[in-house]
């Protein structure tokens, strides 16, 4: 007889009628939506998208779709995972009801866009106020402004959709422009403010697109960023972009609003004598790493008096950074002495060269937010209608922000989970299994005590309950 050693135990599988839940960790998000009075906000703004006598109201439909995207869903039919656990998620709309709701959005895109933007701003104000001393609006000053990252991305599609077009990479689809707030890795890192869906053939360096998505992002900021007359306090905001945002038109627009900027810059053709001057590292100062420590193999310098900037906003300065080539990188005309030389522009009132450079290089965090946004449904736009796809991208943004708001207002500062990305939340918390039991006329959700993040789940539930009581008693008005 041939005996084999199994890698894992082989346990027979059978069906049961017990009330088991496969995504019990999502209860954190359901309780959070209840705490922020999500149902009332949606009823006030989206009631025209459902019949008056409809059983499933806008808040329940949008909430279920957002939960599905946060859990890894990619289309409307994925809410069936929630429908299998009515004890935890309540009655969930059918696929047909949800699809009809999205169809009505297609017919009234402006109404939905306005309602969604005002709802998101109201929630953001409420959550930021609940963050207390970590409130990004309260922390923003001219010396340490709130950073808004702008970046374009590509979303490929494999069938013809309204307003889809060929991309510069040879693909086919859309090129959304995205605005994200970055308020530091100790406070939950940041959130998405606006997603502006565009044709796939739109350039990443379009000043018009940058202005449009920035306008949408500024409208999302709480009242703390506006004076008593409703005018923007631009000095409390810094816009950070790659070289696609360094156009004079866009920078002059920022200057007119009084907003600070930090943008990568493509170096012009340098003269030979200037290249030789770059090699003299005695004029440079060491760069800083993300934690503020000094680096030994990277240098920065202010070259505003050497490189002439024409027709840029007053106060614009240019800085260079030199560091060794990354493995496989190819040198160009400007990369001398074995170092890659890059540049960025800024009008920041701070003049610490190394600090300005470290702050600009932290822009790489926005790439992680774009990745999370695509993992939350925005990377696979399921509809033919452009308006419906824009609404789907907005729902993906909302799903990402729900997690970001948990990290900001619910988790304590410096908690390990405050820097988790969405995929890690799914694997460690949202996918946690549980069981619904009834006793003493109450339902309870049982979680395995040996689950790695069981204590985190209980901590989040307790903190959400505290916030709910604070809002209910009027102690945290937003």
C-alpha positions in Angstrom: 0.0 0.0 0.0 1.3 3.5 -0.9 1.1 6.0 1.9 1.6 9.7 1.2 2.2 12.5 3.6 -0.3 15.3 3.0 0.8 18.9 3.0 -2.5 20.1 4.6 -5.3 18.2 6.4 -8.0 16.9 4.1 -11.3 17.6 5.9 -14.6 16.6 4.4 -16.9 19.5 3.4 -20.6 19.7 4.0 -23.3 22.3 3.9 -25.0 23.7 7.0 -27.8 26.0 7.9 -25.9 27.8 10.7 -25.6 31.6 10.5 -22.0 31.8 9.4 -20.5 35.0 7.9 -17.5 35.1 5.6 -16.8 38.8 5.7 -17.5 39.6 9.3 -14.7 42.2 9.4 -16.8 44.4 7.2 -19.0 45.1 10.2 -16.5 47.8 11.1 -17.4 49.7 8.0 -21.2 49.1 8.4 -21.0 50.5 12.0 -18.9 53.4 10.8 -21.5 54.3 8.1 -24.2 54.1 10.7 -22.2 56.3 13.0 -21.8 59.1 10.4 -25.5 59.0 9.5 -24.8 57.9 6.0 -28.4 56.9 5.3 -29.8 60.4 6.0 -27.1 62.1 3.9 -27.9 59.9 0.9 -31.6 60.3 1.3 -31.2 64.0 1.2 -29.1 64.0 -1.9 -30.1 61.0 -4.0 -33.8 60.4 -3.3 -34.6 61.3 -6.9 -32.8 58.2 -8.1 -35.2 55.7 -6.5 -39.1 55.6 -6.6 -40.8 57.2 -3.6 -42.1 53.9 -2.3 -38.9 51.9 -3.0 -37.9 49.5 -0.2 -34.2 49.9 -0.9 -33.2 53.5 -0.3 -30.1 55.3 -1.9 -28.0 55.0 1.3 -28.5 51.2 1.4 -27.7 50.8 -2.3 -24.6 53.0 -2.3 -23.5 51.6 1.0 -23.7 48.0 -0.2 -21.8 48.9 -3.4 -19.1 50.6 -1.4 -18.7 47.7 1.0 -18.5 45.3 -1.9 -15.7 47.3 -3.5 -13.9 47.6 -0.2 -14.0 43.8 0.1 -12.7 43.2 -3.4 -15.8 43.3 -5.6 -15.4 44.5 -9.2 -19.0 44.8 -10.4 -22.6 45.2 -9.2 -23.3 41.5 -9.0 -20.6 41.1 -6.4 -22.9 42.4 -3.7 -24.3 38.9 -3.6 -21.6 38.2 -1.0 -23.4 40.6 1.3 -26.8 39.3 0.4 -25.9 35.9 1.9 -25.6 37.4 5.4 -28.8 39.5 6.0 -28.3 39.2 9.8 -25.2 41.3 9.5 -25.8 43.5 6.4 -29.6 43.6 6.4 -31.7 43.3 3.3 -29.5 44.0 0.3 -30.9 45.2 -3.0 -31.0 42.7 -5.9 -28.7 43.0 -8.9 -31.5 44.4 -11.0 -32.4 47.1 -8.4 -28.8 48.2 -8.2 -28.4 48.2 -11.9 -31.5 50.3 -12.4 -30.1 52.8 -9.8 -26.9 53.1 -11.8 -28.9 53.5 -15.0 -30.7 56.5 -13.5 -27.3 58.0 -12.7 -26.5 57.8 -16.3 -29.6 59.9 -17.1 -28.8 62.5 -14.5 -25.0 62.7 -14.2 -24.8 66.3 -13.0 -27.3 65.7 -10.2 -25.4 62.7 -9.0 -22.0 64.4 -9.3 -23.2 67.4 -7.2 -24.9 65.2 -4.6 -21.9 62.9 -4.3 -19.4 65.8 -4.0 -21.5 67.5 -1.3 -22.0 64.3 0.6 -18.3 63.4 0.6 -17.4 66.9 1.8 -19.9 66.7 4.6 -18.6 63.3 5.7 -15.0 64.5 5.4 -15.7 67.5 7.6 -17.3 65.3 10.2 -14.5 62.7 10.3 -11.7 65.3 10.3 -13.3 67.1 13.2 -13.5 63.8 15.0 -9.8 63.2 14.5 -9.1 65.9 17.2 -5.5 66.9 17.3 -4.8 65.0 14.2 -7.3 66.9 12.2 -5.5 67.7 8.9 -7.4 71.0 8.5 -6.3 72.1 12.0 -2.7 71.1 11.4 -2.4 72.9 8.1 -0.3 76.1 8.2 1.8 78.1 5.7 5.0 76.4 7.0 3.4 72.9 7.0 0.5 73.0 4.5 -1.9 70.3 3.5 -0.4 68.5 0.5 -2.6 67.7 -2.5 -1.0 65.3 -5.0 -2.2 65.4 -8.6 -1.4 62.6 -11.0 -2.8 61.0 -14.1 -3.2 57.3 -14.7 -4.4 54.8 -17.3 -7.4 52.4 -17.1 -7.4 49.8 -19.8 -10.6 48.4 -21.2 -11.1 45.4 -23.4 -14.4 46.4 -25.1 -15.7 49.6 -26.7 -17.0 52.1 -24.1 -18.3 55.6 -24.4 -15.4 58.1 -24.6 -12.7 55.5 -24.5 -9.8 56.0 -26.8 -6.2 54.9 -27.5 -3.6 55.7 -24.9 0.0 56.8 -25.4 1.2 53.4 -24.2 -0.6 51.7 -27.1 -3.5 50.5 -25.0 -7.2 51.5 -25.1 -9.3 53.0 -22.4 -9.4 56.1 -20.1 -6.9 58.4 -18.5 -8.3 59.6 -15.2 -6.7 62.6 -13.4 -6.7 62.1 -9.6 -6.3 64.5 -6.7 -5.2 63.0 -3.3 -4.6 64.6 0.1 -1.4 63.6 1.9 -1.4 64.3 5.6 1.5 62.2 6.7 2.2 58.6 7.3 1.6 58.9 11.1 -2.0 60.0 10.5 -3.2 57.3 8.1 -1.1 58.7 5.1 -4.0 60.3 3.2 -7.1 60.0 1.1 -8.5 60.6 -2.4 -10.3 63.9 -3.0 -11.4 63.7 -6.6 -11.3 61.4 -9.6 -11.8 63.1 -13.0 -12.4 60.5 -15.7 -11.0 61.5 -19.1 -10.6 60.1 -22.6 -7.6 57.7 -23.0 -5.9 60.0 -25.5 -5.8 63.0 -23.1 -2.3 64.1 -22.2 -1.0 63.9 -18.7 0.5 67.4 -19.0 -2.8 69.1 -19.8 -3.0 72.3 -17.7 -6.8 72.4 -18.3 -7.2 68.9 -16.7 -5.0 69.8 -13.8 -7.1 72.9 -13.1 -10.3 71.0 -13.4 -9.4 68.2 -10.9 -7.8 70.7 -8.6 -11.1 72.7 -8.6 -12.9 69.6 -7.6 -10.4 68.8 -4.9 -10.5 72.3 -3.4 -14.3 72.0 -3.2 -13.9 68.9 -1.0 -11.9 70.7 1.7 -13.6 71.7 4.9 -14.5 75.3 5.8 -11.2 75.6 7.8 -9.5 76.3 4.4 -11.8 79.3 3.7 -12.1 82.7 5.4 -15.3 84.3 6.7 -16.0 85.6 3.1 -15.7 82.2 1.5 -12.3 82.9 0.0 -9.7 80.1 -0.2 -6.7 80.4 2.2 -4.3 79.2 -0.4 -1.1 79.4 1.8 -2.4 76.4 3.9 -2.3 74.2 0.8 0.6 72.8 -1.3 0.0 71.2 -4.7 2.6 68.5 -5.6 2.9 67.0 -9.1 5.3 65.3 -11.4 6.8 67.2 -14.4 3.4 67.0 -16.2 2.2 69.7 -13.8 5.0 72.1 -14.3 3.3 74.0 -17.2 3.4 77.8 -16.8 -0.4 78.0 -17.2 -1.1 75.7 -14.3 1.6 77.2 -12.0 0.3 80.7 -12.7 -3.2 79.5 -11.8 -1.9 78.2 -8.5 -0.1 81.5 -7.9 -3.4 83.4 -8.5 -5.0 81.3 -5.8 -2.1 81.8 -3.4 -1.4 78.1 -3.3 2.1 76.7 -2.8 3.4 74.2 -5.2 6.2 71.6 -5.6 6.5 70.1 -9.0 9.1 68.0 -10.8 10.8 69.8 -13.7 12.4 68.6 -16.9 15.9 70.2 -17.1 16.6 72.4 -20.1 19.8 71.8 -22.2 22.6 72.8 -20.0 25.8 74.4 -21.0 29.1 72.5 -20.7 30.5 74.8 -18.1 27.4 74.2 -15.9 27.7 70.5 -16.2 31.3 70.8 -14.9 29.9 72.9 -12.0 27.5 70.1 -11.1 30.5 67.8 -10.5 31.7 70.1 -7.7 29.8 68.5 -4.8 31.4 71.0 -2.4 28.5 73.4 -3.3 25.8 70.8 -2.5 24.4 69.6 0.8 23.4 66.1 1.8 19.8 65.0 1.1 17.5 63.5 3.8 15.8 60.1 3.8 12.0 59.8 4.5 12.7 59.6 8.3 14.7 62.8 8.3 18.1 61.2 8.6 21.0 62.4 6.5 21.9 60.4 3.4 25.5 59.9 2.4 25.0 59.3 -1.4 22.5 62.0 -2.4 22.9 65.8 -2.6 20.6 68.8 -3.2 21.2 72.4 -4.1 19.4 75.6 -4.8 20.2 76.7 -8.4 17.8 79.6 -8.8 20.6 82.1 -9.3 22.3 79.9 -11.9 19.4 78.5 -13.9 17.2 81.3 -15.2 13.5 80.7 -15.0 11.4 82.8 -17.5 7.7 83.6 -17.3 7.2 81.5 -14.2 5.2 82.9 -11.2 7.2 85.3 -8.9 9.0 83.5 -6.1 9.5 80.3 -8.1 12.8 78.6 -7.2 14.5 75.6 -8.8 16.4 72.8 -6.9 18.6 70.0 -8.2 19.1 66.6 -6.7 22.0 64.2 -7.5 22.1 60.6 -6.5 23.8 57.4 -7.9 22.1 55.6 -10.8 19.7 52.9 -9.9 20.6 49.4 -11.2 20.0 49.3 -15.0 19.5 53.0 -15.4 21.0 54.7 -18.4 22.8 58.0 -18.2 21.9 61.0 -20.3 23.6 64.3 -21.1 22.8 65.8 -17.7 23.8 62.8 -15.6 27.5 63.3 -14.9 30.0 62.0 -12.3 28.0 58.8 -12.1 24.9 60.5 -10.7 21.4 61.0 -11.9 20.4 64.7 -11.7 16.7 65.7 -11.3 15.0 69.0 -10.6 11.9 70.4 -9.0 10.3 73.8 -8.7 8.6 75.3 -5.7 7.4 78.7 -4.3 7.3 77.4 -0.7 8.2 80.0 2.0 10.6 77.5 3.5 14.2 77.5 2.4 15.6 74.4 3.9 16.9 72.7 0.8 17.1 69.2 2.1 13.7 69.4 3.8 12.0 70.7 0.6 13.6 67.8 -1.4 12.4 65.2 1.1 8.9 66.6 1.0 8.8 66.5 -2.8 10.1 63.0 -3.0 7.4 61.8 -0.6 5.1 62.3 -3.6 5.7 58.6 -4.3 3.0 57.8 -1.7 0.4 59.0 -4.2 1.3 56.0 -6.4 0.1 53.7 -3.6 -3.2 55.5 -3.4 -3.7 55.2 -7.1 -3.0 51.5 -6.8 -5.6 51.2 -4.0 -8.1 53.1 -6.0 -7.7 50.7 -9.0 -8.0 47.8 -6.6 -11.3 49.2 -5.3 -13.1 48.9 -8.6 -11.7 51.9 -10.5 -9.3 49.7 -12.4 -12.2 47.9 -14.2 -14.9 50.2 -15.3 -17.9 47.9 -16.0 -20.3 50.1 -17.9 -20.6 51.4 -21.5 -21.9 54.8 -20.3 -19.2 57.3 -19.5 -21.4 58.9 -16.7 -22.0 55.5 -15.1 -18.3 54.7 -15.2 -17.5 58.1 -13.6 -20.0 57.3 -10.8 -18.4 53.8 -10.4 -15.0 55.5 -10.0 -16.5 57.8 -7.4 -17.8 54.8 -5.5 -14.3 53.2 -5.6 -12.9 56.5 -4.2 -15.5 56.4 -1.4 -14.5 52.8 -0.6 -10.9 53.8 -0.3 -11.7 56.8 1.8 -13.8 54.8 4.3 -10.6 52.9 5.2 -8.6 56.1 5.3 -11.1 57.7 7.6 -10.9 54.7 9.9 -7.1 55.1 10.0 -7.4 58.9 10.7 -10.3 59.2 13.2 -10.8 55.7 14.7 -7.3 54.2 15.1 -5.0 55.7 17.7 -2.0 57.6 16.3 0.9 55.5 15.3 -1.0 52.2 15.2 0.5 49.6 12.9 -2.7 49.4 10.8 -2.7 53.1 10.2 -0.4 52.6 7.2 -2.0 49.4 5.8 -3.1 49.5 2.2 -6.5 48.3 1.2 -5.4 44.8 0.2 -3.9 44.2 3.6 -7.2 45.4 5.3 -9.0 42.8 3.2 -6.7 40.0 4.0 -6.2 40.7 7.7 -9.6 42.1 8.8 -12.4 42.3 6.2 -12.2 38.6 5.3 -12.4 37.5 8.9 -15.1 34.8 9.5 -17.7 35.0 12.2 -21.0 33.5 13.4 -24.2 35.3 14.3 -25.9 34.1 17.5 -29.1 35.2 19.2 -29.5 35.4 23.0 -31.4 37.7 25.3 -33.3 39.1 22.4 -30.1 40.4 20.9 -27.9 39.3 18.0 -24.2 39.1 18.5 -21.3 38.5 16.1 -18.8 35.9 17.4 -15.2 36.2 16.1 -12.6 33.5 16.7 -10.4 34.7 19.6 -7.3 33.2 18.0 -7.8 35.2 14.8 -4.7 37.4 14.4 -6.6 40.7 14.2 -9.5 39.8 16.5 -8.4 42.4 19.1 -8.1 45.0 16.3 -11.6 44.4 15.2 -12.9 44.7 18.8 -10.9 47.9 19.3 -12.3 49.4 16.1 -15.9 48.5 17.0 -15.5 50.1 20.4 -13.9 53.3 19.0 -16.6 53.7 16.4 -19.2 53.4 19.2 -17.5 56.2 21.1 -17.5 58.4 18.0 -21.2 57.6 17.4 -22.1 58.7 20.9 -20.0 61.9 20.5 -21.8 62.8 17.3 -25.2 61.8 18.7 -24.7 64.2 21.7 -23.4 67.0 19.5 -19.9 66.9 20.9 -18.3 66.4 17.4 -20.2 68.7 15.1 -19.2 68.6 11.4 
